[in-house]
Amino acid sequence: MSQSVKIWFDPEADFLEVLFCDAPGYMRETDNDAVLERVDTQGNILGFSVLNVSKLSTEKPLLAQLTAQ
């Protein structure tokens, strides 16, 4: 089974967004200040965003826990 993913990068805002679904949702904080998750009203994960992409370390991966409810 394949799934489409939409990825946007805005260099001016230094912002990356990855969407698994176009359904309406809202942004919610994660355990990492640089990552927000997009969820629907039931808490299903629709995607995520990464803030300040250019400031991320090249030495270690960015880790965040996305939590579906």
C-alpha positions, 0 to 999 in steps of 0.5 A, a space after each residue: 500500500 502506498 501513501 502520498 505525503 506533502 512536504 513544504 519548506 519555506 526558507 524565509 520562515 525557516 519552516 518545514 511541514 510534512 502532511 500525511 493527509 489534507 483533513 482539517 486539523 490543528 497544531 499541537 506541541 510535542 516534547 521537542 520545542 522545534 516540532 509541532 504535530 498536526 492532529 484532527 479532532 480525534 487526535 489522529 496524526 495528520 502530519 508535523 512541522 519543524 521550526 528553525 530548520 537551518 539551526 538544527 544540529 548536523 551532528 545528531 538527529 532531531 527526535 520528537 514523540 508524535 502521539 496519537 490519541 
